[in-house]
Amino acid sequence: MMQKKKFRLFCLIAVLLCVLPVPAGADVGPKDQATICLVNPPAGDYYIDLLYINDYQSSLYSDNTYQYTAGTEGALLRPADETALRAAAPAGWTFVMLDGTPAPTWANIDNSAHTIEYGYFGLPDAFRVIYADENGVQVSELVERTMFHQFFYYDCATNTLTPTGWIVRSYAKQILSTLLPTLVIEGLLLIPFGFSLRRNWKVFLLANLCTQVLMTAVLGVAAMQGQLWSVNLLFVPVELVIFVIESLVYRRWLQTDRSQPHPVLYALVANIASGACSVFSLYLLFDWVMF
């Protein structure tokens, strides 16, 4: 009787630790980001901006600003400079900084690293780079963002814009960031539930590999596309599906010497604990996963 009470208390504590309330805010979490890395940058001043096709019907957010200036005064335009830029821009294309975006977009220039980091909700999915220095104005070809956080190399001498990143590698890193803590936590939880890891490691490992691939296939695609709101909405339903799958697998194949094993209860507690840890791990390693 005493052993049963300890066991129930352990399960209750494990569940409560995973559902403790955490502070929430309206503007938290990672945002879309595109970093332009300049190749062959000029020695003097220059101006750089992004161009996009605006299909938004309402008024744009017009207070987009650079946090720093390129070169010495490169991000600050005189009226004559703006006239030259607008004359060089293709018809129908809108400036991210000069004109605005449907939602706010910020840009941070790092002169020492020759990078311009654009980010926030208004960052367009497809854009060109417009670049001006003492030699004139040039506009790059169109590129599309394929990742939530992505680097682009812009060669100032050849006017070429090249995206970087391999989405398959990001998916692999996401699986690692959630699979490893899941294996540790759910592996340790086998012990108090009376399941030997030595006898059950094949079933345990195969079940978790399959469910982690399922989670990445559903949530990873949404995260890579920047749809974090859908990730939050889908997380609980996906975890419920994983719980049902693992409950059926564990009930059928987990081996134990106990007369009354609890494979379904183990699947419930293990999934709540590992799910909470996976979310924390993914957000903690978000930049490593996405780049």
N, C-alpha and C positions, 0 to 999 in steps of 0.2 A: 504493500500500500504506500509506504514512504517513497519507494522508487517511482511509482506512478505520479505522485504529487510533485516530486522534483522534475520529472520529465515534462509534465504539463506546465510547470512554472518556467522551465527553460524555453518552451515553445512560445509562451505568452511574452516573455521578455524579448525574444528574438523578433517577434512581430512588432511589438511596440517600438523597439529601437528603429525599425525601418519606416514607421509611419509618423515619427515625431514631426510636428509642424516646423516649417522653415520659413524665414522671412521671404516675402514676395515683393516684387516691384514691377512697375509698368514698363521700365526700360532697362531690363537686365538681360544678360546672355549675350552671346556673340552675334555680330552683325556681318552682312555681306562686306567683302573687302577685295579690292584689286590694287596691287602694288605695281607701279610702273618703274622699272629699273632702267636708267639711262645708260646706253653704251655710246662711247665717243662723245661725251658731253662737251659743250663749248667752254672756253675759259671765261667768257664774259657773261652778260645777262641773257636770259631767255624767258619765254613764256610757254607754258604747256597747259592744255586743257583737254577734256574729253568731249567728243561729239556723239550725239545719239539721235535717233528718229523719235520725235515726240508724238505719240498718239493719245496723249492724255487730254481730255476735253476741258477740264477745269483749269483754273489759274495755277501756275507753278510756284513751288517754294523758292523764293528769289533771294534768300539770304545765305546761300552757300558761299563759304569763304575759305581761303587758304589760311592755315595756322602760321605758316612761315613763307618767306619769299624765296624764289629760286634765284641763284646767283646772288646779286645784291638787291636789285629792284625788279627782278624778272617777273614776279607774279603780280606786279602793280602796273596797270596799263594807263598810258596816256590816250586821249581821244583818237589821235592819229593811229596809234597801234591797234586799237579796237576796230577801227575802220578797215585796216589791212587784214585783220583776222577774219572779220565777217565777209569780206570780199573773197577770201580764199576758201571759206567753208562751202561745201556742196549744198545745193538747194535742198531745203527740207530738213536740214540737220540743225539740232539745237545744242548750245553750249551748256555743259554741266555747271560750270562755275559762273559764267557770265549771265546766263539766262535762268538757270535753276532747274529743278527736277520735281517730279510729282510729290516726292517726300524729301526731307533734308538729306544732303550729302556733304560730308566734310572731306578735306584733303590736308594732308600733313607732308610738308616737303623737308627732306633730310639732305642738306647740301653736301655733307661730308660723304654720305653713302650714295649720293646721286639717285635718290628714290623719291617717288611721289606716291603716297598711300591714300587711295580714295576708299571711302567706306560709308556705311550707314544705310538706312532704308531706301533711299532714292537712287542708289547706284544702279545704272542700267545694265541689262543682261548682255547687250551688244553695243559696241562703241568703236569709234576711231580716235586716234590721238591727233590733235592739231598742235603743231610746234612752231615757234617763231624765235629767231635770233637775228643777229645783225645781217645775216645773209638772205633773210626772207622768211616766208611762211610755207610750211609743207603739211600735208594731211596724209595719214597712213591709211592702209586698207582696213576694212571692217574685220573685227574679231569678236568672238562670243565667249563669254565666261562659261566654263563647264564645271567649275568647282566653287564651293562657297567662299573659300579664301584662295586666291590665285595670284601668281606672279606673271608679269609680262615684261619682256625685254624690248625696249625701243631703241633702235640704232639711229642716232641723230644724223649720222653721215649718209646712211643709205635709205632712211625713211621706212624702215621695216619694223613691224610690230609682231613679236613672236610670243605666243602663250607657252607656259611651262606647266608641269604637273602631269601625273599619270593617275587617272581615276581608279584603276585597278589597285594600285599601291595604297591609295587612301582607304579603299574597302578592306584590304588586308590588314592595315594598321587598326582600323576600327574593330575588326574581329578580335585581334590580339588584345586591344585595350579593354574589351568586355569579357573575352573568353578566359583569360588568365585569372582575374579575380573571381569569376564564376566557378572555375575549377577548384580554387583554393577554398572558398567559402562552402560550396556544396559538398566538397570532399570531406571537410572537417565535420560537417553536419551529419555525415553518414554514421559517425561513431556513436553519438548519443541515441540515434535511432536504431542501433543494433545491426547495421549493415557493414560488413567487412569490405574495406576498399580492395584488399587483395583478391577477394573472391568476385567482386563486382566491378572492377575497374574498366573492363571492356564495355559493358553495358552503359556504365556511367559516362565514360569518355565519348562513346558514339552518340549517345542521346544529347549530350551538351554540344558536341560539334554540329550536329544537325540543327538544333534549335538556335544556336548562335548564327549560323548561316542564314536561317530564316529571319531572324531579327535584323541582321545586316541588310538582307535583300529588301525588307520592307522599310525600315527606318533609315538605313544608310542612303538610299536613293533620295529620300525627302531631305535629309540633312545636307547632302552634297549639292542639292539644288537651292539650298537656303530656306527651305520651308520648315523652319523650326517649330512653327505653330502646329503643323500637322504631325511632327514628331511627337510633341507632347500629347496630342489627341490620340495618336495611334499606339502609344506605348502600353497603356493598360490593356486594350484589346489584344495586342500581340502577346503580351505576357500571359493573358488568360489562355490563349491558344497553346502557348508553350507549356503552361501548367497542365492542360488536358493531355497533350501529347506525352509529356514526361510521366504523368500519373498512370496512363495506360501502359507505358513501357516498364516503369518501375514495379507496378503491381504484377506484371506478368513475369519479369525476369530478374528482379533483385532477389538475392538469396540471403537468408538469415537463419539463425538457430532459434530465434525467439518464437514462442508459440503464437503470439499475437503481434505480428509486425504491423507497422503503419506506413506503408509506402506512399499512399496518397497524402497523408499528413506531412510526411517528409518532403514530398514534391512541393506542397504549398509553402511550408516554412522556408525551404531552400530557395524557391523562386522569389519570394518576397525579399529575402536577405540579399541574394545575388543581384536581383533587379535594382534595388536601391544602390548597391555598391557599383553596379555597372554604369548607372546614370552619373554618379559622382566621379567615377574614373573617366568616363567619356568627356565630361565637361572639364575635368582637371587637365586632360591631355588633348583638349580640342584642337589647339594650334598644331600640335604634332600630328594629329590624325588628318587634319584638313590640308596641310601643306605637302 
